[in-house]
C-alpha cells in the first residue's frame, strides 16, 4: 500500500479496523488528514506489533470505526 490516501478514503476502505498510517499531512489540530497505510487489522494488537518495526517515519494508529458512547478514550 504505497498510495497516499485521504483519511476519508482510508475510513471507507478500512472501516471497523485499526490502521497504522505514515501520515503526510495533519490539520491545525494535529489530526491525520492523509497518508500511506502501513498496516491494518480488526485486531489492534496486530497493528501495534507492526508499529514496533517502524523506524524513521511519522506514524499514527487510528481506529476506523465508531467508538461506543460508553467507552472512554485516553490520549
Secondary structure, DSSP 8 states (H G I E B T S, - for coil): ---EEEHHHHHHHSTTSEEEEEEEEE-TTS-EEEEEEEEEESSHHHHHHHHTT--SS-EEEEE-S---TT-----
